[in-house]
Amino acid sequence: MTATTAAGSANTTTNLRTSSEVFKKVRIALTYGFLLLFGLAMVMPFIYSVANSFKTLPDINANPSLLYPTQGVSVEGYRKVFTQDFPRWLLNSIGMSVTLTITHLVFDSLAGYALARIKFPGRGIAFTALIGTMMVPGIVLLVPRFLVLKQLGLIGTYWGLILPAMTGAFGVFLMKQFFESIPPDIEEAASIDGCGRFRMFFVVILPLAIPALTALAIFSFQGSWNDLTGPLITVVNNRDLWTLQLGLALVRGETGSALPWDILLSGAVITTLPMAVIFFVFQRFFMESATYTAVKG
């Protein structure tokens, strides 16, 4: 009886272990299946845009859901894009994005370091106010921004496009959280060696902050590249300063109900490609940025 009982217990334990392993494999398969479906749902709009950009306009209107052309592959949309002021829009977008990325790296890192390390009166209030601005929807600030720029005479100018966006609350917050994760002992040792505050920041601290600066550069460039509302209220009356986003939006508006889908989709693909390349090359820094913002609170 004892041997029989022991054998039964062993069989029961084996069956439970087998059932547990099967359940674990099923759970993993379902999880990956869900993630795969979710990923496809996110990437399908871009796939449809690329596929339809190589169709003729009648083919797009007749078969928008097909991933292959029924009337032959066509690059007419890309040719039409460059008959617009597309090269100028591209240069304007690159110039604005690069300029704003550099200013964010400089000013956001300086402000973040000051909030993290320098004890000055009102530091807590300043940081609370900074976080508060992140809670305000950007659309709410469009009219006040327009009125201020108009009073300063910056509407329709390159400076009006750059000045309001030279720094951002998120960038300051990101850098502050990262600087707080750096041990103060490093700065104390540098101070003992005779480093002043500015030399310490540029020579000792910034090299340690390269991962955070890389993440900030990516987010800043992405935000500037994809921005539509800023150029819309600032340079809409100056065609020479239109960016890619603004140019494509206004081309759509000029055509009324007969939308030039071939031009719009081709322009959207060209506009999206730089961001897609940046994301796939630097996606590790996107993930790490979430860690930086949660190091200290």
N, C-alpha and C positions, 0 to 999 in steps of 0.2 A: 504494500500500500504506500509505503513511504517513497519508494522508487517511482511508483506511478504518479503520485502527487507531485514529486519533484519534476518529473518529465512534463506533466501538464502545466506546471508553473513556468517551466522554461519555454514551452510552446507558446503560452500566453504572452510572456515577455517578448518573444521573437515576433509574434504577430503584432503586438503593440508598437514595437520598434519599426517594423515594416510599414504599418499604417501611418506612423508619424513621419517616416521618410517620404512616403507617397504624398501625404498631405503637404509636406514642405515643398516638394517638387511642383505640385499643382499650384500652390500659392505663388511660387517664384514664376512659373509659367504665366499665370494670370496677371501678375504684376508687370512682367515684361511686355505681355500682350497689350495691357492698358497703356503703358508708356509708349509703345510703338504706335498705337492708334492716336494717342494724344500728340505725338511728334508729327505724324502724318497730317493731322488736322492743322497743325501750326505751319507746316511747310508747303501744303498743297496750294494756297493762294500764290506763293512765289512760283511754284512749278507751272501753274496755269498761266501766270503772267509771261514766263519765259516761252512756253509753248505757243501761246497766242501771238506773241510778238513776232513770230516767224510766219504768220499767216497774212493773207491779203485782207483788206478791210471787209469785203463782202463775205469772206470765209469766216472772219471773226463774228460778224453779225449773225451769220447763219448757223455756225457750229461752235459757240463759245466754250462748250463743255468738253469738246474733244481735245485730246493731248497731241494730236497729229494734224497736219494740214491736209485738207481734201482737195485743194486747188494748187498744190505745189508749194514748196518752201519759198518764202518771199522775205527779202530784207528791205522792202519798200518803206516800212515804218521807221527803220533806223536811218534810211536816207532822208526821209522827211524831217526827222528830228534835227538833223544837221542843216536843214534849210532854214530852221528857226535860228534864234540867237543862242543856240545850245552851247557852243564853245565859250561864249562870254559868260553864260550862266554857270558853266562848270568852273571857270576860273574864279568867278565871284564866290562860289561856294567853297572852293579850296582855300582862297585867301581868307575868307571870314572864319572858316573852321580852324585853320592853322593858327591864325592870330588869337582867337578866343581860347584855343587849347593852351597856348603859351601863357596868356594872361591868367588863366585859371591855375596853371602850375605854379606861377609866381605868387599871386595874391592869396590863393586858397591855402597854400602851404605856409605862408607867412602868418596869416590870420589863425590857422589851425595851431601853429606852434605857440603863438602868443596866448591863445586860450588854454592850451595844454600845460604850459610851463611858467608863464609870467603871471605872478600874482598881483593884479592891479584892482583898484576899487571898482566894483560893479561887474566883475568878470562873470559871476553867476547870472546876473541879470542880462548881460550881453549874450551869453550863450542861450539862455531861455528865449530871448527875443529872436535869436537866429533860428532856433528850432521852430518857433512860432511861425516864421515866414514860410517854412516848408509845408505848413498846413494850409496855406492860402492857395486856392486854385489859380493857376497862371492866367486864366481867362479873365479873372476879376481885375487884374492889374493892367489890362490892355489899354483901357481908356485913360487912366491916370498917367501911364507911360507916354501915351500919345500926346497928352496935354503938356506934360513936362518937356518932351522933345520939341514940341511946337514952340513953346515959350523960349527955348534955348536956340531956336533956329536950326535944329539938326534934322528936321524931316527932309528926306530925299538926299541925305549925305551919307558917306561911308562911316563917319564918326557916329552918326545916329544909329547905325547898324551894329557898331562895336561896343560903344560905351555902356549901354544898359546891361550887357551880358558879359562883362569882363571878369566877373566873379560870381560864385553861386553858393547858396547856403549848404547844399549837399556836399560840395567839394570841401568847404571849411570843416563841416562835421566829420567827413571821412578822414581828413588829415589830422584833425584833433584826436580822434580815437586812435589812430595809428601812433601818433607821437606819444600818447599816454602809455602805450605798450612798451616803449623803449625805456630800459632801466635808467633812472636818474644818475646812477653811479658813473655812467659814461660821461655825462656832462660835468659832473663834479671833478672827474679826473682831468678833463680838458680845461676846466677852469683853473685847476691847480697849476697846469702847465702854462697858464697865461693867456688862454683863449678868451676873447671878448664874446659878447652874445652873438653878434652877427657872424663872426668868423666861426664860432662853434656851430651855428646853424648851417652855414654853407659847406663847411669842411668836414664836420663830424656827423651831424644829424641827417642831412639830405642824402648822403650815400647810403645810409641805413634805410631810408624811406623809398628807395627805388621801386619796390613792388607796389606800394601805395600810390606813388606818382604815376606809375604805368597804368594802374587801374583808373586813376583820375583822368589821365590823358585820353584813355579810350572813351570813358563816359562823356568827357567834355567834347571831344571830336564828334562823337555820335549825336549828342544833343544839338550841337551847332549845325551839323550836316543836315539833320532832319527837321530843323526848325522852319516853320511856315509863318506862324503868327507874328514873330518879330519883324522879319522883312515885309510882311503884309501891311503893317501899320507904319513902317518907317520909309521904305523906298518904293512903294507901289507906283508912285508918280515919276520915278526915275528909272526908265527901262534899262539904262546902262548898268544899274546896280542890282538887277534881279538875280536871285539865286535859282538853283535848279528847282527846288520845291515851289517857289513862287512862280517861276516861269511856266512849269507844267500845269499848275493850278489855273493860271490866267489863260493859257492856251485852251484849256478845257472850257473856261467861261466864255471865251470869244466865239466859240462855235455853236452856241445855243444848244438845241436838242439833238443835233446831228453830231454826236461825239466822235472825234477821230481816234478810235480805239487803237489803231496801229501806232500812231504817234505817242499816245499816252502810255501804252504798255511798253513800247521800246524805250521811251524815256525813263519809265519807272524801273526797268531792268538795269539800265546803265546807272541810274541813281542808287539802286540797292546794292549793286555788286561790291563797291568799296566797303560798305558796312558788313556785308556777308564775309568778305575776305578777312577783315579785321577781327570779326567775331571768331571765325574758325582758327585763326592764327593765335589769337590772344585770349581764347575762352578761359584758360586757367586763371587769368587775372580777374575776369568777371566773377568767378566763383570765390576767389580769395578776397575780393572787396567786401563780400558779405561778412567774412570773418573779421575784417578790420573794423567794421562799424559796430561789431558786437564785443570787441575786446574789453572795453570799459564803458560804462554808461553813467 
